[in-house]
Amino acid sequence: MQAYYEIETEIPLNHQLHLKLPDNIPAGHAKIAVIYDVPDKSTTKAEQMAAFLKALPDEPEEAGLSREAIDDYLRHERQSWD
């Protein structure tokens, strides 16, 4: 008899996965399948950039800090370097 166990994870940049299985899964032979999404290669870099820009919020308030707050933070940070 076979049983099935599924878990979702992110594949890191080093492409190494480390699994900790539940104790009720016995030691012994097992098959592991990796099911992943394949990026659509038909999109051009221009299309990818357009999609990225479209995903950005229209109003700065939705993005978090305002442009002035970011400039102020950077100015203070640069002054601390001296």
PyMOL Python script that loads the backbone (N, CA, C, O; Angstrom):
from pymol import cmd

cmd.read_pdbstr("""\
ATOM      1  N   MET A   1       0.841  -1.180   0.000  1.00  0.00           N
ATOM      2  CA  MET A   1       0.000   0.000   0.000  1.00  0.00           C
ATOM      3  C   MET A   1       0.889   1.247   0.000  1.00  0.00           C
ATOM      4  O   MET A   1       1.957   1.254   0.612  1.00  0.00           O
ATOM      5  N   GLN A   2       0.449   2.285  -0.679  1.00  0.00           N
ATOM      6  CA  GLN A   2       1.173   3.546  -0.721  1.00  0.00           C
ATOM      7  C   GLN A   2       0.352   4.622  -0.034  1.00  0.00           C
ATOM      8  O   GLN A   2      -0.876   4.549   0.006  1.00  0.00           O
ATOM      9  N   ALA A   3       1.031   5.611   0.501  1.00  0.00           N
ATOM     10  CA  ALA A   3       0.379   6.771   1.097  1.00  0.00           C
ATOM     11  C   ALA A   3       0.954   8.021   0.446  1.00  0.00           C
ATOM     12  O   ALA A   3       1.964   7.964  -0.255  1.00  0.00           O
ATOM     13  N   TYR A   4       0.309   9.126   0.681  1.00  0.00           N
ATOM     14  CA  TYR A   4       0.673  10.376   0.029  1.00  0.00           C
ATOM     15  C   TYR A   4       0.817  11.462   1.084  1.00  0.00           C
ATOM     16  O   TYR A   4      -0.027  11.577   1.973  1.00  0.00           O
ATOM     17  N   TYR A   5       1.869  12.255   0.997  1.00  0.00           N
ATOM     18  CA  TYR A   5       2.088  13.393   1.889  1.00  0.00           C
ATOM     19  C   TYR A   5       2.491  14.581   1.026  1.00  0.00           C
ATOM     20  O   TYR A   5       3.351  14.457   0.155  1.00  0.00           O
ATOM     21  N   GLU A   6       1.871  15.726   1.268  1.00  0.00           N
ATOM     22  CA  GLU A   6       2.160  16.917   0.463  1.00  0.00           C
ATOM     23  C   GLU A   6       2.476  18.089   1.378  1.00  0.00           C
ATOM     24  O   GLU A   6       1.842  18.278   2.416  1.00  0.00           O
ATOM     25  N   ILE A   7       3.469  18.870   0.971  1.00  0.00           N
ATOM     26  CA  ILE A   7       3.837  20.095   1.679  1.00  0.00           C
ATOM     27  C   ILE A   7       4.295  21.099   0.635  1.00  0.00           C
ATOM     28  O   ILE A   7       4.945  20.731  -0.343  1.00  0.00           O
ATOM     29  N   GLU A   8       3.955  22.376   0.842  1.00  0.00           N
ATOM     30  CA  GLU A   8       4.412  23.422  -0.076  1.00  0.00           C
ATOM     31  C   GLU A   8       5.591  24.144   0.544  1.00  0.00           C
ATOM     32  O   GLU A   8       5.658  24.310   1.762  1.00  0.00           O
ATOM     33  N   THR A   9       6.520  24.572  -0.298  1.00  0.00           N
ATOM     34  CA  THR A   9       7.706  25.292   0.161  1.00  0.00           C
ATOM     35  C   THR A   9       8.186  26.199  -0.948  1.00  0.00           C
ATOM     36  O   THR A   9       7.680  26.140  -2.069  1.00  0.00           O
ATOM     37  N   GLU A  10       9.149  27.029  -0.646  1.00  0.00           N
ATOM     38  CA  GLU A  10       9.796  27.881  -1.638  1.00  0.00           C
ATOM     39  C   GLU A  10      11.155  27.273  -1.974  1.00  0.00           C
ATOM     40  O   GLU A  10      11.864  26.806  -1.082  1.00  0.00           O
ATOM     41  N   ILE A  11      11.514  27.276  -3.228  1.00  0.00           N
ATOM     42  CA  ILE A  11      12.830  26.788  -3.642  1.00  0.00           C
ATOM     43  C   ILE A  11      13.811  27.944  -3.472  1.00  0.00           C
ATOM     44  O   ILE A  11      13.661  28.977  -4.124  1.00  0.00           O
ATOM     45  N   PRO A  12      14.818  27.786  -2.600  1.00  0.00           N
ATOM     46  CA  PRO A  12      15.772  28.875  -2.387  1.00  0.00           C
ATOM     47  C   PRO A  12      16.754  28.979  -3.548  1.00  0.00           C
ATOM     48  O   PRO A  12      16.811  28.110  -4.418  1.00  0.00           O
ATOM     49  N   LEU A  13      17.520  30.057  -3.540  1.00  0.00           N
ATOM     50  CA  LEU A  13      18.479  30.291  -4.619  1.00  0.00           C
ATOM     51  C   LEU A  13      19.531  29.194  -4.715  1.00  0.00           C
ATOM     52  O   LEU A  13      20.061  28.948  -5.799  1.00  0.00           O
ATOM     53  N   ASN A  14      19.845  28.524  -3.598  1.00  0.00           N
ATOM     54  CA  ASN A  14      20.848  27.451  -3.647  1.00  0.00           C
ATOM     55  C   ASN A  14      20.247  26.129  -4.127  1.00  0.00           C
ATOM     56  O   ASN A  14      20.963  25.135  -4.248  1.00  0.00           O
ATOM     57  N   HIS A  15      18.954  26.109  -4.397  1.00  0.00           N
ATOM     58  CA  HIS A  15      18.226  24.952  -4.938  1.00  0.00           C
ATOM     59  C   HIS A  15      18.295  23.727  -4.034  1.00  0.00           C
ATOM     60  O   HIS A  15      18.181  22.602  -4.520  1.00  0.00           O
ATOM     61  N   GLN A  16      18.478  23.920  -2.735  1.00  0.00           N
ATOM     62  CA  GLN A  16      18.520  22.804  -1.801  1.00  0.00           C
ATOM     63  C   GLN A  16      17.289  22.847  -0.904  1.00  0.00           C
ATOM     64  O   GLN A  16      16.954  23.884  -0.331  1.00  0.00           O
ATOM     65  N   LEU A  17      16.631  21.709  -0.796  1.00  0.00           N
ATOM     66  CA  LEU A  17      15.469  21.593   0.082  1.00  0.00           C
ATOM     67  C   LEU A  17      15.812  20.656   1.229  1.00  0.00           C
ATOM     68  O   LEU A  17      16.482  19.642   1.030  1.00  0.00           O
ATOM     69  N   HIS A  18      15.359  20.991   2.417  1.00  0.00           N
ATOM     70  CA  HIS A  18      15.542  20.145   3.593  1.00  0.00           C
ATOM     71  C   HIS A  18      14.158  19.850   4.145  1.00  0.00           C
ATOM     72  O   HIS A  18      13.414  20.769   4.489  1.00  0.00           O
ATOM     73  N   LEU A  19      13.810  18.575   4.231  1.00  0.00           N
ATOM     74  CA  LEU A  19      12.480  18.182   4.667  1.00  0.00           C
ATOM     75  C   LEU A  19      12.521  17.563   6.056  1.00  0.00           C
ATOM     76  O   LEU A  19      13.428  16.793   6.370  1.00  0.00           O
ATOM     77  N   LYS A  20      11.559  17.894   6.869  1.00  0.00           N
ATOM     78  CA  LYS A  20      11.329  17.219   8.148  1.00  0.00           C
ATOM     79  C   LYS A  20       9.938  16.630   8.028  1.00  0.00           C
ATOM     80  O   LYS A  20       8.943  17.354   7.995  1.00  0.00           O
ATOM     81  N   LEU A  21       9.881  15.315   7.962  1.00  0.00           N
ATOM     82  CA  LEU A  21       8.611  14.625   7.773  1.00  0.00           C
ATOM     83  C   LEU A  21       7.979  14.306   9.118  1.00  0.00           C
ATOM     84  O   LEU A  21       8.680  14.191  10.124  1.00  0.00           O
ATOM     85  N   PRO A  22       6.664  14.163   9.144  1.00  0.00           N
ATOM     86  CA  PRO A  22       5.991  13.786  10.384  1.00  0.00           C
ATOM     87  C   PRO A  22       6.477  12.418  10.875  1.00  0.00           C
ATOM     88  O   PRO A  22       6.883  11.575  10.076  1.00  0.00           O
ATOM     89  N   ASP A  23       6.432  12.209  12.180  1.00  0.00           N
ATOM     90  CA  ASP A  23       6.913  10.960  12.784  1.00  0.00           C
ATOM     91  C   ASP A  23       6.128   9.736  12.326  1.00  0.00           C
ATOM     92  O   ASP A  23       6.647   8.620  12.375  1.00  0.00           O
ATOM     93  N   ASN A  24       4.891   9.924  11.883  1.00  0.00           N
ATOM     94  CA  ASN A  24       4.085   8.768  11.475  1.00  0.00           C
ATOM     95  C   ASN A  24       4.458   8.230  10.094  1.00  0.00           C
ATOM     96  O   ASN A  24       3.918   7.208   9.671  1.00  0.00           O
ATOM     97  N   ILE A  25       5.373   8.899   9.380  1.00  0.00           N
ATOM     98  CA  ILE A  25       5.862   8.387   8.100  1.00  0.00           C
ATOM     99  C   ILE A  25       7.071   7.504   8.404  1.00  0.00           C
ATOM    100  O   ILE A  25       8.067   7.988   8.942  1.00  0.00           O
ATOM    101  N   PRO A  26       6.995   6.217   8.068  1.00  0.00           N
ATOM    102  CA  PRO A  26       8.075   5.299   8.445  1.00  0.00           C
ATOM    103  C   PRO A  26       9.339   5.535   7.609  1.00  0.00           C
ATOM    104  O   PRO A  26       9.279   6.012   6.476  1.00  0.00           O
ATOM    105  N   ALA A  27      10.470   5.189   8.198  1.00  0.00           N
ATOM    106  CA  ALA A  27      11.749   5.241   7.483  1.00  0.00           C
ATOM    107  C   ALA A  27      11.740   4.178   6.401  1.00  0.00           C
ATOM    108  O   ALA A  27      11.127   3.124   6.574  1.00  0.00           O
ATOM    109  N   GLY A  28      12.398   4.435   5.309  1.00  0.00           N
ATOM    110  CA  GLY A  28      12.457   3.479   4.212  1.00  0.00           C
ATOM    111  C   GLY A  28      12.423   4.199   2.881  1.00  0.00           C
ATOM    112  O   GLY A  28      12.583   5.418   2.820  1.00  0.00           O
ATOM    113  N   HIS A  29      12.218   3.458   1.840  1.00  0.00           N
ATOM    114  CA  HIS A  29      12.219   3.979   0.465  1.00  0.00           C
ATOM    115  C   HIS A  29      11.027   4.925   0.260  1.00  0.00           C
ATOM    116  O   HIS A  29       9.926   4.671   0.748  1.00  0.00           O
ATOM    117  N   ALA A  30      11.268   6.009  -0.466  1.00  0.00           N
ATOM    118  CA  ALA A  30      10.210   6.968  -0.791  1.00  0.00           C
ATOM    119  C   ALA A  30      10.520   7.614  -2.131  1.00  0.00           C
ATOM    120  O   ALA A  30      11.676   7.661  -2.552  1.00  0.00           O
ATOM    121  N   LYS A  31       9.493   8.108  -2.795  1.00  0.00           N
ATOM    122  CA  LYS A  31       9.655   8.880  -4.025  1.00  0.00           C
ATOM    123  C   LYS A  31       9.331  10.332  -3.698  1.00  0.00           C
ATOM    124  O   LYS A  31       8.389  10.617  -2.958  1.00  0.00           O
ATOM    125  N   ILE A  32      10.115  11.242  -4.254  1.00  0.00           N
ATOM    126  CA  ILE A  32       9.865  12.669  -4.060  1.00  0.00           C
ATOM    127  C   ILE A  32       9.681  13.283  -5.438  1.00  0.00           C
ATOM    128  O   ILE A  32      10.513  13.098  -6.326  1.00  0.00           O
ATOM    129  N   ALA A  33       8.595  14.010  -5.611  1.00  0.00           N
ATOM    130  CA  ALA A  33       8.325  14.715  -6.865  1.00  0.00           C
ATOM    131  C   ALA A  33       8.317  16.210  -6.581  1.00  0.00           C
ATOM    132  O   ALA A  33       7.777  16.649  -5.565  1.00  0.00           O
ATOM    133  N   VAL A  34       8.908  16.983  -7.463  1.00  0.00           N
ATOM    134  CA  VAL A  34       8.909  18.438  -7.335  1.00  0.00           C
ATOM    135  C   VAL A  34       8.022  18.979  -8.452  1.00  0.00           C
ATOM    136  O   VAL A  34       8.302  18.792  -9.636  1.00  0.00           O
ATOM    137  N   ILE A  35       6.959  19.644  -8.053  1.00  0.00           N
ATOM    138  CA  ILE A  35       6.020  20.231  -9.012  1.00  0.00           C
ATOM    139  C   ILE A  35       6.164  21.744  -8.893  1.00  0.00           C
ATOM    140  O   ILE A  35       5.958  22.302  -7.815  1.00  0.00           O
ATOM    141  N   TYR A  36       6.508  22.403  -9.973  1.00  0.00           N
ATOM    142  CA  TYR A  36       6.784  23.833  -9.924  1.00  0.00           C
ATOM    143  C   TYR A  36       6.212  24.518 -11.147  1.00  0.00           C
ATOM    144  O   TYR A  36       5.943  23.890 -12.171  1.00  0.00           O
ATOM    145  N   ASP A  37       6.032  25.828 -11.014  1.00  0.00           N
ATOM    146  CA  ASP A  37       5.539  26.634 -12.128  1.00  0.00           C
ATOM    147  C   ASP A  37       6.705  27.014 -13.025  1.00  0.00           C
ATOM    148  O   ASP A  37       7.776  27.386 -12.545  1.00  0.00           O
ATOM    149  N   VAL A  38       6.491  26.919 -14.312  1.00  0.00           N
ATOM    150  CA  VAL A  38       7.496  27.313 -15.290  1.00  0.00           C
ATOM    151  C   VAL A  38       7.119  28.710 -15.776  1.00  0.00           C
ATOM    152  O   VAL A  38       6.016  28.914 -16.283  1.00  0.00           O
ATOM    153  N   PRO A  39       8.040  29.682 -15.624  1.00  0.00           N
ATOM    154  CA  PRO A  39       7.713  31.035 -16.083  1.00  0.00           C
ATOM    155  C   PRO A  39       7.468  31.070 -17.586  1.00  0.00           C
ATOM    156  O   PRO A  39       8.104  30.352 -18.358  1.00  0.00           O
ATOM    157  N   ASP A  40       6.545  31.911 -17.970  1.00  0.00           N
ATOM    158  CA  ASP A  40       6.224  32.075 -19.385  1.00  0.00           C
ATOM    159  C   ASP A  40       7.375  32.795 -20.069  1.00  0.00           C
ATOM    160  O   ASP A  40       7.595  33.980 -19.817  1.00  0.00           O
ATOM    161  N   LYS A  41       8.104  32.113 -20.919  1.00  0.00           N
ATOM    162  CA  LYS A  41       9.275  32.697 -21.576  1.00  0.00           C
ATOM    163  C   LYS A  41       8.896  33.528 -22.789  1.00  0.00           C
ATOM    164  O   LYS A  41       9.762  34.137 -23.417  1.00  0.00           O
ATOM    165  N   SER A  42       7.611  33.562 -23.126  1.00  0.00           N
ATOM    166  CA  SER A  42       7.215  34.324 -24.300  1.00  0.00           C
ATOM    167  C   SER A  42       7.130  35.819 -23.997  1.00  0.00           C
ATOM    168  O   SER A  42       6.987  36.629 -24.913  1.00  0.00           O
ATOM    169  N   THR A  43       7.216  36.193 -22.704  1.00  0.00           N
ATOM    170  CA  THR A  43       7.163  37.618 -22.401  1.00  0.00           C
ATOM    171  C   THR A  43       8.535  38.241 -22.575  1.00  0.00           C
ATOM    172  O   THR A  43       9.555  37.660 -22.202  1.00  0.00           O
ATOM    173  N   THR A  44       8.540  39.419 -23.141  1.00  0.00           N
ATOM    174  CA  THR A  44       9.791  40.140 -23.343  1.00  0.00           C
ATOM    175  C   THR A  44      10.142  40.909 -22.069  1.00  0.00           C
ATOM    176  O   THR A  44       9.315  41.041 -21.167  1.00  0.00           O
ATOM    177  N   LYS A  45      11.356  41.408 -22.004  1.00  0.00           N
ATOM    178  CA  LYS A  45      11.758  42.211 -20.853  1.00  0.00           C
ATOM    179  C   LYS A  45      10.908  43.471 -20.751  1.00  0.00           C
ATOM    180  O   LYS A  45      10.595  43.928 -19.651  1.00  0.00           O
ATOM    181  N   ALA A  46      10.540  44.027 -21.888  1.00  0.00           N
ATOM    182  CA  ALA A  46       9.690  45.218 -21.890  1.00  0.00           C
ATOM    183  C   ALA A  46       8.319  44.890 -21.299  1.00  0.00           C
ATOM    184  O   ALA A  46       7.758  45.688 -20.548  1.00  0.00           O
ATOM    185  N   GLU A  47       7.783  43.724 -21.635  1.00  0.00           N
ATOM    186  CA  GLU A  47       6.492  43.308 -21.083  1.00  0.00           C
ATOM    187  C   GLU A  47       6.596  43.051 -19.585  1.00  0.00           C
ATOM    188  O   GLU A  47       5.678  43.376 -18.833  1.00  0.00           O
ATOM    189  N   GLN A  48       7.713  42.467 -19.150  1.00  0.00           N
ATOM    190  CA  GLN A  48       7.918  42.233 -17.722  1.00  0.00           C
ATOM    191  C   GLN A  48       8.009  43.557 -16.979  1.00  0.00           C
ATOM    192  O   GLN A  48       7.443  43.694 -15.894  1.00  0.00           O
ATOM    193  N   MET A  49       8.705  44.526 -17.540  1.00  0.00           N
ATOM    194  CA  MET A  49       8.821  45.839 -16.912  1.00  0.00           C
ATOM    195  C   MET A  49       7.465  46.529 -16.864  1.00  0.00           C
ATOM    196  O   MET A  49       7.122  47.155 -15.861  1.00  0.00           O
ATOM    197  N   ALA A  50       6.700  46.421 -17.928  1.00  0.00           N
ATOM    198  CA  ALA A  50       5.371  47.025 -17.948  1.00  0.00           C
ATOM    199  C   ALA A  50       4.481  46.392 -16.873  1.00  0.00           C
ATOM    200  O   ALA A  50       3.726  47.099 -16.206  1.00  0.00           O
ATOM    201  N   ALA A  51       4.563  45.082 -16.701  1.00  0.00           N
ATOM    202  CA  ALA A  51       3.769  44.403 -15.669  1.00  0.00           C
ATOM    203  C   ALA A  51       4.207  44.850 -14.281  1.00  0.00           C
ATOM    204  O   ALA A  51       3.368  45.053 -13.403  1.00  0.00           O
ATOM    205  N   PHE A  52       5.523  45.008 -14.073  1.00  0.00           N
ATOM    206  CA  PHE A  52       6.029  45.486 -12.789  1.00  0.00           C
ATOM    207  C   PHE A  52       5.519  46.892 -12.495  1.00  0.00           C
ATOM    208  O   PHE A  52       5.028  47.163 -11.399  1.00  0.00           O
ATOM    209  N   LEU A  53       5.634  47.778 -13.469  1.00  0.00           N
ATOM    210  CA  LEU A  53       5.182  49.157 -13.264  1.00  0.00           C
ATOM    211  C   LEU A  53       3.685  49.222 -13.017  1.00  0.00           C
ATOM    212  O   LEU A  53       3.221  50.049 -12.233  1.00  0.00           O
ATOM    213  N   LYS A  54       2.931  48.364 -13.675  1.00  0.00           N
ATOM    214  CA  LYS A  54       1.476  48.334 -13.479  1.00  0.00           C
ATOM    215  C   LYS A  54       1.135  47.862 -12.067  1.00  0.00           C
ATOM    216  O   LYS A  54       0.108  48.256 -11.513  1.00  0.00           O
ATOM    217  N   ALA A  55       1.982  47.028 -11.488  1.00  0.00           N
ATOM    218  CA  ALA A  55       1.730  46.500 -10.141  1.00  0.00           C
ATOM    219  C   ALA A  55       2.040  47.514  -9.044  1.00  0.00           C
ATOM    220  O   ALA A  55       1.613  47.337  -7.903  1.00  0.00           O
ATOM    221  N   LEU A  56       2.777  48.573  -9.373  1.00  0.00           N
ATOM    222  CA  LEU A  56       3.108  49.584  -8.378  1.00  0.00           C
ATOM    223  C   LEU A  56       1.866  50.395  -8.018  1.00  0.00           C
ATOM    224  O   LEU A  56       1.006  50.614  -8.870  1.00  0.00           O
ATOM    225  N   PRO A  57       1.761  50.846  -6.758  1.00  0.00           N
ATOM    226  CA  PRO A  57       0.580  51.621  -6.369  1.00  0.00           C
ATOM    227  C   PRO A  57       0.559  52.982  -7.050  1.00  0.00           C
ATOM    228  O   PRO A  57       1.607  53.562  -7.336  1.00  0.00           O
ATOM    229  N   ASP A  58      -0.647  53.485  -7.308  1.00  0.00           N
ATOM    230  CA  ASP A  58      -0.802  54.782  -7.953  1.00  0.00           C
ATOM    231  C   ASP A  58      -0.511  55.931  -6.998  1.00  0.00           C
ATOM    232  O   ASP A  58       0.027  56.961  -7.405  1.00  0.00           O
ATOM    233  N   GLU A  59      -0.864  55.755  -5.736  1.00  0.00           N
ATOM    234  CA  GLU A  59      -0.684  56.797  -4.740  1.00  0.00           C
ATOM    235  C   GLU A  59       0.469  56.456  -3.810  1.00  0.00           C
ATOM    236  O   GLU A  59       0.552  55.323  -3.338  1.00  0.00           O
ATOM    237  N   PRO A  60       1.366  57.406  -3.530  1.00  0.00           N
ATOM    238  CA  PRO A  60       2.508  57.126  -2.660  1.00  0.00           C
ATOM    239  C   PRO A  60       2.096  56.639  -1.277  1.00  0.00           C
ATOM    240  O   PRO A  60       2.824  55.863  -0.658  1.00  0.00           O
ATOM    241  N   GLU A  61       0.935  57.083  -0.778  1.00  0.00           N
ATOM    242  CA  GLU A  61       0.488  56.665   0.554  1.00  0.00           C
ATOM    243  C   GLU A  61       0.292  55.153   0.608  1.00  0.00           C
ATOM    244  O   GLU A  61       0.497  54.538   1.655  1.00  0.00           O
ATOM    245  N   GLU A  62      -0.099  54.556  -0.506  1.00  0.00           N
ATOM    246  CA  GLU A  62      -0.313  53.117  -0.547  1.00  0.00           C
ATOM    247  C   GLU A  62       1.018  52.364  -0.497  1.00  0.00           C
ATOM    248  O   GLU A  62       1.052  51.196  -0.111  1.00  0.00           O
ATOM    249  N   ALA A  63       2.102  53.016  -0.880  1.00  0.00           N
ATOM    250  CA  ALA A  63       3.395  52.353  -0.949  1.00  0.00           C
ATOM    251  C   ALA A  63       4.148  52.399   0.367  1.00  0.00           C
ATOM    252  O   ALA A  63       5.143  51.692   0.526  1.00  0.00           O
ATOM    253  N   GLY A  64       3.708  53.200   1.303  1.00  0.00           N
ATOM    254  CA  GLY A  64       4.418  53.306   2.576  1.00  0.00           C
ATOM    255  C   GLY A  64       4.946  54.713   2.758  1.00  0.00           C
ATOM    256  O   GLY A  64       4.154  55.645   2.897  1.00  0.00           O
ATOM    257  N   LEU A  65       6.250  54.898   2.762  1.00  0.00           N
ATOM    258  CA  LEU A  65       6.855  56.204   2.968  1.00  0.00           C
ATOM    259  C   LEU A  65       6.676  57.101   1.749  1.00  0.00           C
ATOM    260  O   LEU A  65       6.680  56.634   0.610  1.00  0.00           O
ATOM    261  N   SER A  66       6.521  58.387   2.008  1.00  0.00           N
ATOM    262  CA  SER A  66       6.431  59.342   0.897  1.00  0.00           C
ATOM    263  C   SER A  66       7.825  59.587   0.329  1.00  0.00           C
ATOM    264  O   SER A  66       8.831  59.240   0.948  1.00  0.00           O
ATOM    265  N   ARG A  67       7.868  60.180  -0.836  1.00  0.00           N
ATOM    266  CA  ARG A  67       9.141  60.510  -1.474  1.00  0.00           C
ATOM    267  C   ARG A  67       9.943  61.458  -0.573  1.00  0.00           C
ATOM    268  O   ARG A  67      11.160  61.316  -0.449  1.00  0.00           O
ATOM    269  N   GLU A  68       9.259  62.423   0.053  1.00  0.00           N
ATOM    270  CA  GLU A  68       9.933  63.375   0.932  1.00  0.00           C
ATOM    271  C   GLU A  68      10.516  62.659   2.157  1.00  0.00           C
ATOM    272  O   GLU A  68      11.629  62.971   2.582  1.00  0.00           O
ATOM    273  N   ALA A  69       9.781  61.714   2.719  1.00  0.00           N
ATOM    274  CA  ALA A  69      10.270  60.975   3.893  1.00  0.00           C
ATOM    275  C   ALA A  69      11.496  60.137   3.529  1.00  0.00           C
ATOM    276  O   ALA A  69      12.440  60.039   4.314  1.00  0.00           O
ATOM    277  N   ILE A  70      11.481  59.542   2.358  1.00  0.00           N
ATOM    278  CA  ILE A  70      12.637  58.743   1.904  1.00  0.00           C
ATOM    279  C   ILE A  70      13.836  59.650   1.684  1.00  0.00           C
ATOM    280  O   ILE A  70      14.943  59.323   2.113  1.00  0.00           O
ATOM    281  N   ASP A  71      13.630  60.802   1.012  1.00  0.00           N
ATOM    282  CA  ASP A  71      14.727  61.748   0.792  1.00  0.00           C
ATOM    283  C   ASP A  71      15.293  62.242   2.115  1.00  0.00           C
ATOM    284  O   ASP A  71      16.510  62.358   2.261  1.00  0.00           O
ATOM    285  N   ASP A  72      14.431  62.533   3.078  1.00  0.00           N
ATOM    286  CA  ASP A  72      14.872  62.994   4.390  1.00  0.00           C
ATOM    287  C   ASP A  72      15.697  61.922   5.093  1.00  0.00           C
ATOM    288  O   ASP A  72      16.743  62.218   5.670  1.00  0.00           O
ATOM    289  N   TYR A  73      15.230  60.686   5.044  1.00  0.00           N
ATOM    290  CA  TYR A  73      15.974  59.577   5.651  1.00  0.00           C
ATOM    291  C   TYR A  73      17.351  59.428   5.008  1.00  0.00           C
ATOM    292  O   TYR A  73      18.352  59.279   5.709  1.00  0.00           O
ATOM    293  N   LEU A  74      17.403  59.469   3.678  1.00  0.00           N
ATOM    294  CA  LEU A  74      18.688  59.330   2.977  1.00  0.00           C
ATOM    295  C   LEU A  74      19.629  60.478   3.297  1.00  0.00           C
ATOM    296  O   LEU A  74      20.833  60.269   3.443  1.00  0.00           O
ATOM    297  N   ARG A  75      19.090  61.699   3.408  1.00  0.00           N
ATOM    298  CA  ARG A  75      19.920  62.849   3.739  1.00  0.00           C
ATOM    299  C   ARG A  75      20.544  62.669   5.130  1.00  0.00           C
ATOM    300  O   ARG A  75      21.740  62.899   5.304  1.00  0.00           O
ATOM    301  N   HIS A  76      19.752  62.265   6.103  1.00  0.00           N
ATOM    302  CA  HIS A  76      20.275  62.032   7.457  1.00  0.00           C
ATOM    303  C   HIS A  76      21.300  60.906   7.458  1.00  0.00           C
ATOM    304  O   HIS A  76      22.318  60.993   8.144  1.00  0.00           O
ATOM    305  N   GLU A  77      21.043  59.865   6.705  1.00  0.00           N
ATOM    306  CA  GLU A  77      21.971  58.733   6.643  1.00  0.00           C
ATOM    307  C   GLU A  77      23.302  59.168   6.034  1.00  0.00           C
ATOM    308  O   GLU A  77      24.364  58.816   6.549  1.00  0.00           O
ATOM    309  N   ARG A  78      23.251  59.926   4.946  1.00  0.00           N
ATOM    310  CA  ARG A  78      24.479  60.387   4.306  1.00  0.00           C
ATOM    311  C   ARG A  78      25.269  61.316   5.211  1.00  0.00           C
ATOM    312  O   ARG A  78      26.499  61.268   5.231  1.00  0.00           O
ATOM    313  N   GLN A  79      24.557  62.177   5.976  1.00  0.00           N
ATOM    314  CA  GLN A  79      25.244  63.099   6.897  1.00  0.00           C
ATOM    315  C   GLN A  79      25.950  62.324   7.993  1.00  0.00           C
ATOM    316  O   GLN A  79      26.974  62.787   8.497  1.00  0.00           O
ATOM    317  N   SER A  80      25.451  61.183   8.374  1.00  0.00           N
ATOM    318  CA  SER A  80      26.079  60.386   9.449  1.00  0.00           C
ATOM    319  C   SER A  80      27.366  59.730   8.967  1.00  0.00           C
ATOM    320  O   SER A  80      28.143  59.249   9.792  1.00  0.00           O
ATOM    321  N   TRP A  81      27.616  59.694   7.679  1.00  0.00           N
ATOM    322  CA  TRP A  81      28.826  59.081   7.146  1.00  0.00           C
ATOM    323  C   TRP A  81      30.055  59.948   7.387  1.00  0.00           C
ATOM    324  O   TRP A  81      31.176  59.443   7.443  1.00  0.00           O
ATOM    325  N   ASP A  82      29.845  61.229   7.527  1.00  0.00           N
ATOM    326  CA  ASP A  82      30.977  62.174   7.666  1.00  0.00           C
ATOM    327  C   ASP A  82      31.546  62.168   9.065  1.00  0.00           C
ATOM    328  O   ASP A  82      32.495  62.899   9.348  1.00  0.00           O
TER     329      ASP A  82
END
""", "prot")
cmd.dss("prot")
cmd.show_as("cartoon", "prot")
cmd.util.cbc("prot")
cmd.orient("prot")
